[in-house]
Amino acid sequence: MLTGTILTIISSSISTSEKYASALGKRVESGIFYKKSGDNLRSVLVPDPAKILEVARDISLSQGFYLFVDEINRAEAELALLAEASGINGLVISSDPQSFRKMFNYMKISEMLSDFREIDLKAEDNGVTFIDRVFNVKGVGTVMLGFSGTKIALHDRFYALPSSMEIEVRSIQVLDEDQDSVGPGVRIGVAIKNASLEKLSGTYGIIRPDVPLIGELNSIEKFKWAPDARELHVICCGMKAMGDLADGRIVLRSRLPKIKGRYILINPNVKPGSLQVYGYAAVS
């Protein structure tokens, strides 16, 4: 069974990100590089550094990251805080490691300074699959593209988000090859049995029936540099919901899957020049 590893490259320079991504895989889709070795597929994501929600989405999907830091300006500090907020492991490649360590000395990322090398971290099964596209294919029907966070096999049943509609997997493809099943961490195309595009339009995820949903977050960690906020983007597993912050808790406007780990918090309403990465919420 094919399984995978998802890595995100974070840099204020898209050319730097693409340079190192090409050392880790071959570009097949815009912003995604792949390398297949036996039954493992490595996917390397290269988000646009100017789009903080895109970077947050990609790193929330990933098992590991590469953070490239040239000079520690506002943009690069924000990317560093985003890496810290994710709670996952990675490598920090800095032109001035001493300054980086001094700036972030109380954070986990200060311990990740390293030279560039290949990393592959096994994806764990969390019962959740992120969906980024839903469309119709003539002769096939409704198809979803995304990244698996769980084992998916033919005829498996899931619930689509946000509709809660039950769906059944009709076929699975990875890099245009049919699969009977895949494990977590794989870029997939899934055809859905007897389900119209109209009913599944807007789907951003599918979850196993035993995965609970969460509507409130309580264990919130705010970065000291972040401005105060009343509303936040909450991101996990590639999925996003708006939440209202008051009295030390966040009430989500739409529910997200409940998974063990960190939910990244982004403040969309900061003044120009302020940091948008607010912090994270931890779920055990």
C-alpha positions in Angstrom: 0.0 0.0 0.0 1.3 3.4 -0.9 1.9 5.8 2.0 3.5 9.2 2.0 5.3 12.1 3.6 4.2 15.7 3.2 6.8 18.5 3.6 6.5 22.3 3.3 9.3 24.6 2.3 8.9 28.1 4.0 11.0 31.0 2.7 10.3 34.7 2.0 11.8 34.0 -1.5 9.8 31.7 -3.8 12.9 31.1 -5.9 14.7 29.8 -2.9 11.8 27.5 -2.0 11.6 26.1 -5.5 15.4 25.6 -5.7 15.4 23.3 -2.7 12.1 21.7 -3.6 13.6 20.6 -6.9 16.4 18.9 -4.9 13.7 16.9 -3.0 11.4 16.0 -5.9 10.1 16.7 -9.4 7.5 19.4 -10.1 4.3 17.7 -11.4 1.7 20.3 -10.2 2.0 24.0 -9.5 3.4 24.4 -6.1 3.9 20.6 -5.5 7.0 18.5 -6.1 7.0 14.7 -5.8 9.4 11.8 -5.3 8.3 8.2 -5.3 10.5 5.6 -3.7 8.9 2.1 -3.6 5.7 2.4 -1.6 6.4 5.9 -0.3 5.5 9.1 -2.0 7.1 12.3 -0.9 5.1 15.5 -1.6 6.9 18.8 -1.2 4.7 21.9 -0.9 5.9 25.4 -1.9 3.3 27.9 -0.8 3.4 31.6 -1.8 5.1 33.4 1.2 3.0 36.5 0.6 -0.2 34.5 1.4 0.1 33.7 5.1 -3.1 31.6 5.1 -1.7 29.5 2.2 1.5 28.8 4.1 -0.5 28.0 7.3 -2.7 25.6 5.3 0.3 23.7 3.8 2.3 23.4 7.0 -0.8 22.2 8.9 -1.0 19.3 6.4 2.7 18.4 6.7 4.8 16.1 8.8 7.9 18.3 8.5 9.1 21.7 7.2 12.2 23.5 5.9 12.5 27.1 7.0 15.0 29.2 5.2 16.0 32.5 6.9 18.3 35.1 5.3 17.8 38.2 7.4 15.3 38.4 10.3 12.9 41.0 9.1 9.1 41.1 9.7 8.2 38.8 6.9 10.8 36.1 7.9 9.9 36.5 11.6 6.3 35.8 10.7 7.2 32.6 8.8 9.3 31.5 11.7 6.4 32.0 14.1 4.2 30.0 11.8 6.7 27.1 11.9 6.7 27.3 15.7 2.9 27.5 15.9 2.6 24.3 13.8 4.3 22.2 16.5 5.8 19.8 13.9 9.5 19.0 13.4 11.7 20.6 10.7 15.0 22.1 9.8 15.9 25.8 10.0 18.6 26.9 7.6 19.8 30.4 8.5 22.6 32.6 7.1 23.0 33.9 10.7 22.2 31.1 13.1 23.5 33.0 16.1 21.1 35.9 15.6 18.2 33.4 14.9 18.9 31.5 18.1 19.0 34.7 20.1 15.7 36.0 18.6 13.8 32.7 19.2 15.8 31.3 22.1 12.8 30.2 24.1 11.1 28.5 21.2 11.4 25.0 19.8 12.5 26.2 16.4 15.7 27.6 17.9 16.8 23.9 18.4 16.2 23.0 14.8 19.0 25.0 13.2 20.8 22.7 10.7 22.3 22.4 7.3 20.0 21.3 4.5 19.5 17.6 4.2 16.7 15.2 3.3 14.1 14.4 5.9 11.2 12.0 5.7 8.8 11.7 8.6 6.0 9.1 8.6 2.5 10.4 8.4 0.2 9.2 11.2 -3.4 8.3 10.7 -5.7 10.9 12.1 -8.9 9.9 10.3 -9.1 13.1 8.2 -8.4 13.9 4.6 -8.1 17.5 3.3 -9.9 18.2 0.0 -8.8 21.2 -2.2 -10.8 20.6 -5.4 -14.1 19.0 -6.3 -15.1 18.7 -9.9 -16.9 16.5 -12.4 -15.1 14.1 -14.9 -17.1 12.8 -17.8 -17.7 9.1 -17.6 -16.3 9.0 -14.0 -18.6 11.4 -12.0 -17.7 13.6 -9.0 -13.9 13.6 -8.2 -12.1 15.0 -5.2 -8.4 16.0 -5.0 -6.6 16.3 -1.7 -4.1 14.8 0.7 -5.0 11.7 2.7 -4.6 11.8 6.5 -5.9 8.3 6.9 -6.1 5.0 5.1 -8.5 5.1 2.2 -9.7 1.9 0.3 -12.3 1.2 -2.3 -15.8 1.3 -1.0 -14.8 3.0 2.2 -17.4 5.4 3.6 -16.7 8.9 4.9 -18.5 12.0 5.9 -17.9 15.2 3.8 -17.4 18.5 5.5 -19.2 20.9 5.9 -22.3 19.1 4.5 -22.0 15.9 6.8 -23.1 14.0 3.7 -22.1 10.3 3.7 -20.0 9.3 0.7 -18.5 6.1 -0.7 -15.2 5.8 -2.5 -15.6 4.5 -6.0 -12.0 4.6 -7.2 -8.6 6.0 -6.2 -5.8 7.5 -8.2 -2.3 8.6 -7.3 -0.2 10.3 -10.1 -2.7 8.9 -12.7 -2.3 5.3 -11.4 -5.2 3.4 -10.0 -4.9 2.2 -6.4 -6.9 -0.2 -4.3 -6.0 1.6 -1.2 -3.6 4.3 0.1 -2.2 5.2 3.5 -1.9 8.7 5.1 0.3 11.4 3.6 -0.5 10.9 -0.1 -1.8 13.3 -2.8 -4.9 11.5 -4.1 -7.8 11.8 -6.5 -10.9 10.0 -5.3 -14.0 9.3 -7.4 -17.2 9.3 -5.3 -20.0 6.8 -6.0 -23.5 8.2 -6.8 -22.9 11.7 -5.5 -23.5 14.8 -7.6 -21.1 17.7 -7.9 -23.9 20.0 -6.8 -24.2 18.2 -3.4 -20.5 18.1 -2.8 -19.5 21.5 -4.1 -17.6 23.4 -1.3 -16.3 20.2 0.4 -13.0 20.9 2.2 -12.5 17.6 3.9 -13.7 14.1 4.4 -13.6 12.3 7.8 -14.1 8.7 9.1 -17.3 8.2 11.0 -15.5 7.8 14.3 -13.7 11.2 14.1 -15.5 13.8 16.4 -15.9 17.4 15.5 -14.9 20.3 17.7 -16.7 23.7 18.1 -14.6 25.3 20.8 -10.9 25.6 21.7 -9.6 26.5 25.2 -5.8 25.8 25.5 -4.6 29.0 23.7 -1.0 30.1 23.5 -0.5 33.7 22.2 2.9 34.8 20.9 4.2 37.9 22.8 4.6 39.9 19.5 1.0 39.3 18.3 -1.6 42.1 18.6 -4.8 41.3 20.5 -7.6 39.9 18.5 -11.3 39.3 18.7 -11.6 36.9 15.7 -9.1 34.4 14.3 -8.6 32.0 11.4 -8.2 28.5 12.9 -6.4 26.0 10.7 -5.7 22.3 11.1 -5.2 19.5 8.6 -5.4 22.1 5.8 -9.0 23.0 6.9 -9.9 26.5 8.1 -12.7 28.0 10.2 -13.3 31.4 11.6 -13.5 31.7 15.4 -14.5 34.3 17.9 -12.0 34.9 20.8 -13.3 35.9 24.2 -12.5 35.0 27.8 -9.6 32.8 26.9 -11.5 30.5 24.5 -12.3 30.4 20.8 -15.8 29.6 19.6 -15.7 28.3 16.0 -18.3 29.5 13.5 -18.1 26.1 11.7 -16.8 22.9 13.3 -13.5 21.3 12.5 -12.2 17.7 13.1 -11.0 17.1 16.6 -7.4 15.8 16.3 -4.5 15.6 18.7 -2.0 18.5 18.1 -2.0 22.2 17.4 -4.5 24.4 15.6 -2.7 27.4 14.0 -4.2 30.8 14.8 -4.0 33.7 12.3 -5.3 37.2 13.0 -6.7 38.6 9.7 -7.4 42.1 11.1 -4.0 43.5 12.1 -2.7 46.9 11.2 -0.2 47.1 8.3 3.3 46.0 9.5 1.9 43.9 12.4 2.3 40.2 12.7 -0.7 38.1 11.6 0.4 34.8 13.4 -1.4 35.0 16.7 -0.3 31.6 18.1 -1.9 28.2 18.5 -4.4 26.2 20.4 -3.4 22.8 21.7 -5.8 19.8 21.7 -4.9 16.6 23.6 
